[in-house]
Amino acid sequence: MLPLTRRNLLKSAAVGGAYASGIALAPGITRALASATADPLLLEAYGLTATIDGKAPSDGVMSYRTVASPADVAPPVLRARRGEPFSVRFENLLQEPTTVHWHGLRIANAMDGVPFLTQPYVYPGDGFDYAFTPPDAGTFWYHPHCNTLTQIGRGLAGMLVVEDPNDPVFDGEIALNLRDWRLGGNSQFIEQFKARDAAKAGTFGTVRTANWQVEPSYDAPAGGLIRLRLLASDVTRIFNLKLTGGDAVVVAIDGQPVPSVIPLDTVVISPGQRLDLVLRMPDDEGATVAIEDIRPSTPKTVARLRAVGTSLKRSLGDVPPLTANPQAEPDLSAAIEVPLVLSATAEQAAKDSICGSLGYSFWAINKVPYPGDSADPMAPLAEMKLGRTYVFNLENVTPHAHPIHLHGMNFKVLSSSTRKVQPLVSDTYLVLPDEKVQLAVVADNPGDWVLHCHIIEHQKTGMTSFVRVV
């Protein structure tokens, strides 16, 4: 992430759902699903045909569904509560193995959803029981960690909202899942990646959507304060977003509340990241707020919000900071440094694995490309002692940006060689070309935890490894 300013938050975080407080759900917005503490929520991964580009049905789509959302084609927004048990019975109805990773949650290693490191594959027709108590409130997400490029690329990515009963009540809430699809002119899937692009910034999609829709529009109360939860679930695209027609403040980044609300009108959000905004809607009924991806080469409006009713005349000045999640403070006086170099590689092609291989090794961490899924894939980058503080000296020697995601733990941003940073807590950091950054990690969660680039082509062609906490 880059320094937070009014003009620039992060230089170059499912179905869409909404949970309304005091307003009716707008057409096309799926109701959020609350978790049950007594009985597990049944979550199924399945294949389907669905219209994505607004033109014709696409075959080979993959999605999640629950008993409460069988008619929805896009994954439901799941809801849990901080400090309360959450359980899911996951069933795999696909024709290939898969798992579920709960991105951004600091939960037990056995629940992390990574084949060979934390759990077995969930084969077709089999199931797996996930159960944990979320320690943090905020916006998170769930997705597979098996055959990731294909499965996420074809739709397996949903939002998970962990609620805090102490959060302020807003006039509405809208969740937006931002992602591309690689569809041809006949609305069918085309090759998921091109090797020449995987070795660079990644292969971009052809159809840009929010909540599996092209430029959807949602109603919200005029003059009201709307909590807008944004998830970048795309496998490649770094979104450069701008709001026009309304004002907003940032209240959380990657599920973690910011110390004080931050005004903005532009934001960059990379694959794997989440952003919580509070948006003030226009006062005039019918006025719209556009959320635009202003990437210079391909600008596009990704979603709109339309003001309805008599103005509520709310003020952004009344938005308080969210309650901070409990975090262990790094002890920098006794911290152990861990060098992590992100680079290209000339190693041989990755071996085949049941969770899919792209057949290439383009990227590496500390000069070692991830070899693919196996019973003993590689040695950990570091063995970390439980309770100790570590500083990841992360250096990007490539000409491309890499959103680096750490499973199971959070880090605190300490410094950057290229920009001024704030001491934010996160699980995903967008490392710019030629940037050196220091991230402080308290090793407070035992197990093997994956560290990887969330541009999935980079992940699947080598920029993946793990650390061990013992």
MOCOR-V233158 format. One record per backbone hydrogen bond with DSSP energy under -1.0 kcal/mol. NH is the residue of the N-H (numbers start at 1). CO is the residue of the C=O. Records with the same first field share a line. If there is no record, write none. Layout:
BEGIN
NH->CO + CO
END
This chain:
BEGIN
5->8
15->75
18->30
29->26
33->77
35->79
41->87
43->89
44->65
45->91
46->63
48->61
50->58
58->50
61->48
62->154
63->46
65->44
69->66
78->159
79->33
80->161
82->163
83->134
84->81
86->132
88->130
89->41
90->128
91->43
92->126
93->45
98->122
101->143
103->101 + 141
105->102
107->105
111->108
112->109
116->119
117->115
118->114
119->114
122->98
125->92
126->123
128->90
130->88
132->86
138->162
140->160
141->103
142->158
143->101
147->355
151->147
152->148
153->149
154->150
155->152
156->151
157->155
158->142
160->140
161->78
162->138
163->80
167->164
171->225
174->227
175->17
176->229
178->231
179->209
181->207
183->181
184->188
187->184
190->182
197->194
198->194
199->195
200->197
202->197
206->181
207->181
209->179
210->213
211->177
213->210
218->304
220->306
222->308
223->282
224->221
226->279
227->172
228->277
229->174
230->275
231->176
232->273
233->178
239->269
241->267
242->292
243->265
244->290
249->278
250->262
251->276
252->276
253->256
254->274
256->253
258->251
262->250
264->248
265->6
267->241
269->239
272->232
273->13 + 270
274->13
275->230
276->252
277->228
278->249
279->226
280->247
281->224
286->307
287->284
289->305
290->244
291->303
292->242
293->300
294->240
300->293
302->291
303->291
304->216
305->289
306->218
307->287
308->220
312->222
314->223
318->315
319->316
332->330
334->331
336->389
338->391
340->393
342->395
343->364
345->362
356->353
362->461
363->461
364->343
365->368
366->341
368->365
370->462
381->466
384->468
387->443
388->385
390->441
391->336
392->439
393->338
394->392 + 437
395->340
396->435
397->342
402->431
404->429
405->452
406->427
407->450
411->426
412->440
413->424
414->438
415->438
417->436
424->422
426->411
429->404
431->402
435->432
437->394
438->415
439->392
440->412
441->390
443->388
444->442
447->469
449->467
451->465
452->405
453->463
454->403
456->235 + 454
458->455
459->455
460->456
462->459
463->458
464->462
465->451
467->449
468->382
469->447
470->384
END
